[in-house]
């Protein structure tokens, strides 16, 4: 076998492994159930934490 064939086989194997890992990750994340939105009281805390840099956070 020449070098280009070996590189093609290795690249294909890596591609298949990445695809399987992606599918397993999606199944794992989907298994957790339906996503629930954050409570409104928590949203203000998060937005305040994100705006600390700009100094526009008001409690």
Secondary structure, DSSP 8 states (H G I E B T S, - for coil): --HHHHHHHHHHHHHHHHHHHHHHHHHHHHHT-------HHHHHHHHHHHTTTTT----
